[in-house]
Amino acid sequence: MLYLSAGEDKASFLAHPRNLILAGEGSQVQIVETYGSLNQDVYLNNIVSEIVLEKNAVVEHVRLQNESRKAYHIAAREVELARDSVYTSVSIDLGGKLVRNNFNLRLRAEHCEGNLYGFYFGAGEQLIDNHTLIDHLMPNCPSNEFYKGILTDKAHGVFNGKVMVHQDAQKTNAYQQNQCLLLSNDAVINTKPQLEIFADDVKCSHGASIGQLDEDSVFYLRSRGIGEEEAQSMLRFAYASEILNHIKSPGIRVHVENLVNAAFRASQKM
């Protein structure tokens, strides 16, 4: 699914895309959802997506947002899982002036699995805000959530992730982690991983870490004849690759990697 935004005569505009995706019983589906711009217009993209997985369905969902740096991007995604279904999401945010992602994943039957991976890169004065909910309603369901970000200049990132384990959701195995690199003194990250557990037989963990590029690693690369700018780019890409490697299709993964590297290079010229 490709969404390209382009206005006329530099006029501001808004769009309200709506997606409804049903993965039938026993199906295997790969979804690639891309948002881009033909120019640097000011506009609002307001997206609602509903995804339903029936029994034994397997869905891999790659979502790439690379819109105008003047765009406002607000997205709501609701995903529901039936028994023995598996949903894996890889979300990449590179563009937009203000980006807000609301993502709710509900595990409504036994032995279903949800995996949420995300990478965001903010430069200039971008705001990238991710709010997620993983709702464990039934027993014997694993979930994994891992978001990583890199922020530079005066960019602002938000991660507010919540894992809720209801009383009936015994034998839940839930993992949640957010990591962020701050590359300037003016970049800001607000991270709030949350666990709310009402069951007593579960394995759950969550955490967050914030840091900077390792100076020793930069020095190591420079001592081998690599310039400082290139050394930093290599380390940034290695950091992002932990998320990008969850994209199974080689062609799609290489395309996303090229866009991430292009965003890194563009930020160094700002």
Backbone torsions as a table, in degrees:
resi	resn	phi	psi	omega
1	MET	NA	121.6	-177.2
2	LEU	-119.1	125.9	177.8
3	TYR	-118.8	113.0	178.0
4	LEU	-112.2	126.4	-178.9
5	SER	-102.9	132.0	178.8
6	ALA	-153.0	122.6	178.3
7	GLY	-96.2	-179.4	178.2
8	GLU	-121.9	137.9	176.5
9	ASP	55.3	34.8	176.3
10	LYS	59.3	23.1	179.3
11	ALA	-82.1	141.4	176.3
12	SER	-71.6	151.5	-179.6
13	PHE	-153.4	171.8	177.0
14	LEU	-138.9	155.0	179.8
15	ALA	-138.1	149.5	-177.8
16	HIS	-129.1	68.6	177.9
17	PRO	-65.6	144.8	176.6
18	ARG	-134.9	129.7	-178.4
19	ASN	-120.1	135.0	172.8
20	LEU	-128.5	116.7	-175.6
21	ILE	-123.6	124.5	178.2
22	LEU	-117.5	116.1	175.1
23	ALA	-95.0	109.4	-175.0
24	GLY	-69.2	170.2	-176.9
25	GLU	-56.4	128.3	177.4
26	GLY	74.4	6.6	-177.0
27	SER	-82.8	158.5	173.2
28	GLN	-127.5	123.8	-170.7
29	VAL	-134.1	138.5	170.1
30	GLN	-116.9	123.1	-179.5
31	ILE	-112.2	128.3	173.4
32	VAL	-119.2	113.9	-174.6
33	GLU	-115.5	115.6	-172.9
34	THR	-124.3	134.3	176.8
35	TYR	-120.7	124.9	-178.9
36	GLY	-144.3	177.5	-178.4
37	SER	-133.1	145.5	175.1
38	LEU	-85.8	-19.3	176.8
39	ASN	-153.2	-177.2	-175.0
40	GLN	-95.0	55.4	179.6
41	ASP	-78.6	160.7	170.0
42	VAL	-93.6	123.8	179.4
43	TYR	-161.3	168.5	176.6
44	LEU	-117.7	127.7	173.2
45	ASN	-111.8	116.7	-175.2
46	ASN	-118.7	102.5	-168.5
47	ILE	-111.5	138.0	171.4
48	VAL	-124.7	127.3	178.7
49	SER	-127.6	131.5	175.0
50	GLU	-120.3	127.0	-177.5
51	ILE	-128.6	125.8	-178.2
52	VAL	-122.7	126.0	176.3
53	LEU	-107.0	123.5	175.0
54	GLU	-85.9	-178.9	-173.1
55	LYS	-53.9	131.8	175.8
56	ASN	66.1	12.5	177.3
57	ALA	-77.1	148.0	178.0
58	VAL	-128.2	122.8	-178.2
59	VAL	-127.8	128.1	168.7
60	GLU	-109.2	123.2	-173.2
61	HIS	-122.2	113.0	175.9
62	VAL	-105.3	123.3	-178.3
63	ARG	-121.8	120.3	-176.7
64	LEU	-119.8	121.1	177.4
65	GLN	-114.3	112.3	-177.7
66	ASN	-138.4	57.1	-173.0
67	GLU	-88.6	-178.8	177.5
68	SER	-55.9	143.8	177.0
69	ARG	-70.4	-1.8	175.3
70	LYS	-107.0	1.3	-173.4
71	ALA	-85.3	152.7	171.6
72	TYR	-109.1	124.0	-173.4
73	HIS	-125.1	114.1	179.3
74	ILE	-123.2	122.4	-174.3
75	ALA	-132.3	134.1	173.8
76	ALA	-118.7	130.9	-179.4
77	ARG	-131.1	127.9	177.3
78	GLU	-119.8	123.7	-178.9
79	VAL	-125.9	131.7	179.0
80	GLU	-123.9	134.1	-176.2
81	LEU	-113.8	134.9	173.2
82	ALA	-97.4	-179.5	-174.2
83	ARG	-57.3	135.3	174.8
84	ASP	62.8	16.0	177.0
85	SER	-90.6	157.1	-178.7
86	VAL	-133.8	125.5	178.2
87	TYR	-122.4	126.5	178.1
88	THR	-125.5	124.8	-179.1
89	SER	-118.2	134.4	170.5
90	VAL	-122.7	112.8	-175.6
91	SER	-111.3	128.9	-178.7
92	ILE	-122.9	124.6	177.1
93	ASP	-119.9	118.8	-179.6
94	LEU	-122.3	-34.1	-174.4
95	GLY	-106.4	-167.9	178.0
96	GLY	90.0	145.9	172.3
97	LYS	-84.6	-48.0	174.5
98	LEU	-128.0	122.7	-177.8
99	VAL	-124.8	128.6	175.7
100	ARG	-132.3	119.9	177.5
101	ASN	-113.6	120.5	173.2
102	ASN	-108.9	118.6	-170.0
103	PHE	-132.1	113.7	178.7
104	ASN	-115.5	125.4	179.0
105	LEU	-119.4	123.2	-175.9
106	ARG	-118.7	120.2	178.5
107	LEU	-95.6	98.2	-167.3
108	ARG	-97.2	-2.2	-178.4
109	ALA	-145.2	166.7	-177.7
110	GLU	-69.0	152.2	172.0
111	HIS	60.4	27.2	169.6
112	CYS	-98.7	162.2	-171.6
113	GLU	-139.2	136.2	177.2
114	GLY	-125.6	133.2	179.7
115	ASN	-129.9	119.0	-179.4
116	LEU	-117.9	119.0	177.5
117	TYR	-123.5	139.9	-178.9
118	GLY	-147.3	146.2	172.9
119	PHE	-135.1	135.3	177.2
120	TYR	-134.3	141.9	177.7
121	PHE	-128.8	121.2	-179.0
122	GLY	-120.1	136.4	177.6
123	ALA	-138.4	173.9	-177.4
124	GLY	60.6	-125.8	178.4
125	GLU	-118.1	30.7	178.9
126	GLN	-63.7	147.8	169.9
127	LEU	-121.2	120.3	179.0
128	ILE	-122.4	117.1	-169.1
129	ASP	-124.6	115.6	179.1
130	ASN	-112.5	120.6	173.6
131	HIS	-117.4	121.5	-177.7
132	THR	-128.3	150.7	173.4
133	LEU	-135.7	124.8	170.4
134	ILE	-110.5	114.8	-170.5
135	ASP	-109.0	103.3	178.8
136	HIS	-87.9	111.2	-176.5
137	LEU	-105.8	-22.2	-175.3
138	MET	-131.6	162.3	-174.8
139	PRO	-75.6	166.4	171.0
140	ASN	63.2	43.5	-179.6
141	CYS	-126.8	126.8	173.7
142	PRO	-93.4	151.3	171.9
143	SER	-143.6	146.5	177.9
144	ASN	-132.0	131.8	176.4
145	GLU	-134.5	124.6	-177.7
146	PHE	-144.0	110.8	178.4
147	TYR	-117.5	137.6	177.6
148	LYS	-130.2	145.4	179.5
149	GLY	-138.9	155.3	171.4
150	ILE	-130.1	127.5	-178.5
151	LEU	-127.5	136.8	177.8
152	THR	-137.2	176.5	-178.0
153	ASP	56.1	-124.8	179.0
154	LYS	-112.0	26.8	-178.8
155	ALA	-68.2	153.2	-177.6
156	HIS	-129.9	126.6	177.8
157	GLY	-118.3	149.2	176.7
158	VAL	-134.3	131.7	169.1
159	PHE	-127.9	116.2	176.3
160	ASN	-125.4	95.1	-176.0
161	GLY	-113.9	132.6	-178.4
162	LYS	-126.3	132.8	171.9
163	VAL	-113.5	120.1	179.3
164	MET	-112.1	127.1	179.0
165	VAL	-116.0	110.5	-177.2
166	HIS	-77.1	168.1	-174.1
167	GLN	-60.7	-34.6	-179.3
168	ASP	-79.2	-8.3	-173.1
169	ALA	-90.5	56.4	176.9
170	GLN	-68.6	158.9	179.7
171	LYS	63.4	23.8	174.4
172	THR	-72.6	141.9	175.1
173	ASN	-127.3	103.8	-172.9
174	ALA	-124.6	135.0	179.9
175	TYR	-129.5	134.2	179.0
176	GLN	-140.6	134.1	-179.3
177	GLN	-150.7	137.8	172.3
178	ASN	-127.9	130.4	177.7
179	GLN	-129.4	145.1	-178.2
180	CYS	-145.9	138.9	172.6
181	LEU	-103.9	130.0	174.5
182	LEU	-106.7	119.4	-174.7
183	LEU	-101.9	2.6	175.7
184	SER	-146.4	161.8	-179.7
185	ASN	-72.2	-18.4	-177.2
186	ASP	-95.9	-8.9	177.9
187	ALA	-74.3	146.7	-175.2
188	VAL	-133.0	136.9	171.4
189	ILE	-127.5	131.8	171.0
190	ASN	-112.3	113.9	-177.0
191	THR	-121.6	135.2	-176.0
192	LYS	-144.1	80.2	172.9
193	PRO	-75.5	137.6	-175.9
194	GLN	-133.6	143.4	170.6
195	LEU	-125.8	131.7	174.5
196	GLU	-129.2	110.7	-169.0
197	ILE	-121.4	126.5	177.1
198	PHE	-116.1	0.5	177.0
199	ALA	-103.2	158.4	-174.6
200	ASP	-112.7	1.9	179.7
201	ASP	-128.3	74.1	-174.7
202	VAL	-140.0	163.1	170.6
203	LYS	-124.4	109.9	-176.4
204	CYS	-135.9	142.5	176.0
205	SER	-146.8	151.4	175.3
206	HIS	-151.5	159.7	-179.4
207	GLY	-175.3	171.1	178.5
208	ALA	-148.8	148.0	175.9
209	SER	-143.4	142.8	-179.0
210	ILE	-131.7	134.1	-179.1
211	GLY	-160.0	-167.4	179.0
212	GLN	-125.8	172.1	175.8
213	LEU	-60.9	138.6	-179.0
214	ASP	-71.5	117.3	-178.1
215	GLU	-63.3	-34.0	178.4
216	ASP	-64.2	-38.3	178.5
217	SER	-67.5	-40.2	176.6
218	VAL	-62.1	-44.3	179.7
219	PHE	-62.1	-40.9	179.9
220	TYR	-59.0	-45.5	-179.4
221	LEU	-68.4	-39.6	-179.8
222	ARG	-66.5	-33.2	179.9
223	SER	-68.7	-11.9	177.3
224	ARG	-105.2	22.2	172.5
225	GLY	87.6	9.9	179.6
226	ILE	-93.5	132.2	179.6
227	GLY	-63.6	158.2	-175.8
228	GLU	-61.8	-44.4	-178.4
229	GLU	-63.6	-43.1	179.2
230	GLU	-67.6	-38.0	178.4
231	ALA	-61.2	-43.3	178.7
232	GLN	-65.5	-38.9	178.1
233	SER	-63.4	-40.8	179.2
234	MET	-62.7	-41.8	-179.4
235	LEU	-69.5	-38.0	177.3
236	ARG	-62.8	-43.9	-179.2
237	PHE	-66.1	-40.0	177.5
238	ALA	-61.4	-37.7	178.5
239	TYR	-63.9	-45.3	-179.1
240	ALA	-69.9	-28.9	-173.7
241	SER	-62.3	-24.5	179.1
242	GLU	-61.1	-29.9	175.1
243	ILE	-88.1	-45.6	-175.7
244	LEU	-61.2	-29.3	-179.1
245	ASN	-67.5	-10.6	176.2
246	HIS	-79.9	-6.9	173.4
247	ILE	-79.2	114.2	-171.0
248	LYS	-75.3	-35.2	-177.8
249	SER	-73.4	119.3	-178.9
250	PRO	-58.5	-41.4	-178.3
251	GLY	-63.4	-44.8	179.3
252	ILE	-67.1	-41.1	-179.3
253	ARG	-61.5	-44.5	179.6
254	VAL	-63.2	-40.7	177.8
255	HIS	-60.1	-46.4	180.0
256	VAL	-65.7	-41.3	178.2
257	GLU	-58.8	-40.9	179.2
258	ASN	-64.3	-39.8	178.7
259	LEU	-67.6	-38.6	177.9
260	VAL	-64.1	-45.6	178.2
261	ASN	-63.0	-37.7	177.6
262	ALA	-64.1	-39.0	177.3
263	ALA	-65.0	-39.9	176.7
264	PHE	-60.6	-46.8	-177.9
265	ARG	-65.0	-40.6	-179.7
266	ALA	-63.1	-36.7	-178.6
267	SER	-67.5	-29.8	-179.8
268	GLN	-73.6	-17.4	-180.0
269	LYS	-96.0	-5.7	-176.2
270	MET	-73.4	NA	NA
